[in-house]
Each structure stands twice: as C-alpha cells, then as structure tokens.
Amino acid sequence: MTEQVKVGDEAPEFEAPVVGGEYEDGVQVSLKALRGRKVVLYFYPKDDTPGCTKQACALRDSWGKIGALAQVFGVSIDPVKRHRKFIDKYELPFPLISDESKEIVEAYGVWVQKKLYGREYMGTERTTFVIDEKGKVMEVFRKVKPLEHLDQLLAVLS
C-alpha cells in the first residue's frame, strides 16, 4: 500500500487524460502545467453514483465562487467516455481526470481496501487535496462526505 500524501508534502506529479471544462476530450493534463494557481484534486469512486453526483453537483451549483478560487479537477478511474457522459448529464463546468491506470490514486494514497456489506475490495477513497501555487499540499480532506465537501473547500480557499 502506498503512503498517504499529507499537508506540507510536495504533491505527486502526474500526467493523465482529461475531459471537460476548458479541455478538449482526452488531452493530457499535468500537475506541473498547473503551477501558479491553486489546484483542487477531488478523488471520488465512480461517475454517476449517488454520492459522487451530489458532490459534483454541489461544486457545479457554486461554480462561480469555487471556480474563481482554484482550478478544480475531479479524479476517478473511470474512462474518458464515461466522464464525458457524466459531465453532459449534469452539465458539470469543471474537468474530470481519467486515471484508468490507477497511477494517480496510488501516488496520492487513495487506492485503498474498502468494505461494504462484509465484502472487501479495492477502491478509491473519497479524498480531496488542495495544492498551492508551488505544488505543495496545503490541505487534505479524507473520507469526505459529499454534502460537506463544498463548505470545506470554501473555508480553505476563501
């Protein structure tokens, strides 16, 4: 199991396909290219599931405020095509990163063993990282509750 990234750490670099927001579907985005602006990476389990939809729609509904404060990216292991459907269905204004290889979830320590109804499996822990303009982790929210996520972000970014 990978060590968890914590406040004060250098945020792990990545390059991965992204869809939505200002990006054309499937182009690559890297953390290095985002230097100079605060970045929010919110990791979530799966597109178009109840909790993930609530979390994404809360960000969408406050996009004027949150989008002005940081570059926001949702990150899951779903493929680009599934991300595109999720974005279109809920009119999400921010980009989603596809981590099918699981390199990013593993680098950030959010690919974890989970338990549901007595069954154990590997999955993405709902976790958000706020990264400063120089690439350092300035805040980490672990096991995020979808409806509390937006308030937590606004408190840190405002």
N, C-alpha and C positions, 0 to 999 in steps of 0.2 A: 504494500500500500504506500502511496506517495505521501510525503509530508505535507501538511496543510500550510497554505500561504497565510501569513498573518500581517497585521499592521506594522509598517516600517520596512517590510521586505520589498525588494525590487520585484515588480510584477513580472511573472514569466512571459517572455516574448512568444508570439505566435504569428502564424500566417494561415488564413483559412478563407474558404468561400463565404461570401456574404450576400444577402438579398434584402431589398427594401431600403427605405429612407432615400438617401442621395446616391445609392449604389445600384449599378446595373446587376441583374441577377447573375450570381456565380463569379463575379470578380473577386479577387483576393484582397483581404484587408489584413494589415499587420499592426500590432501594438506600436511598433516603432514609428510608423507613419502617422500615428495619432498624437505624438508628443506635442506639448504646447497647450493642450486643452485637457480638462478633467474628463476622465472616461469612467463610465459605469458599465461593468460587465455583470449582467444578472443571469446566472445559470438556473435553468429550470428543466424539469424532467421530460415533458413532451408537449408538442403543439396540440392545440385544440382539445385539451383535457380541462375539466372544471377549474381547478386551482390555477393552472397556467393561463387560462383565458381570463380569469378575474384579475390576475396580476398584470397581464399585458394591457387589458382594457383600462385599468386604473392609470397606468402610465399614459395611454392614449388620451384619456379624458383630461389629463393635466399636462398635456404635451407642451402647451405654450409656456408654462412655467418651468418644467423639468428640462425640456429641450434647450432652453436658453442657458441653463446652468452647467450642462455636461453633454458629452457625446455618449449616448446610451445605446448599448447593444444587448439583445437577448442572445443567449448561447445555449444550444442543446445539440444532442447527437442526431437530430432529425436531418434528413437530406434537404437540399435547397428547394426541390419541388414542393415538399411538404410545408416548408417555411413560406413559400410563395402563396400557397392556398390559405394558410393561417393569416398572413398579412392581408390578403384580399378579403377574406371572410369578415374580419373585424376592423378593416381599414386602419391598420397599425401604421403610424407615421415614422417609426424607427426601424433600423435594420436588425436582422437576425443572422447570427453566425452559425454555419453548419459545421459541426465537429464530429462527423461520422467516424473518423479515425480514433476518436476519444483522446487525442493528444492534449487538447486544451483542458478538458475536465480532469485528466490525470495530473497535468502540470500544476493545476490550481488546487488539487487535493479534494475535489468534489465528486469523484467517481468512487462511490462507497457501497458497502454492503447495506442493504435495506431489508426490512422485514414487513410483510403485510399478510395478515391472516395466517400467521405461523410459517409462511413461506419466505425463505431468504433468497435474495437476488441482488445483482449489482445494478446500480442506477445512479442518476445524478441527484445530488443533494441540492435542494433549493437554497442557493447562496449568492450573495451579491458582494462584489468588490468595487470600491470606489478608489480610483487610481489618480494621483495628482499629475500635474503637467510635466513632471520629470520622470514619471514611470514608477513612482513609489506607491505602495498600497497605503491609503490613508484611512480606510475603514473597511470592515468586513462584517456582513450580516449573515449569520449561519442559521440554517433551518428557518428561513423566512416564512412568515405567514402572509399569504398573498394579499390580504386586505390591509396589512400593516406596512407593506413594503414602501409604498409611495411616501407616507409620512416619515419613515425612517430616512429615506433618501433626501427629502426636502430639508429635514433637520440638519443633515450633514453638509449639504451643498449650499444652503442659503446663508 
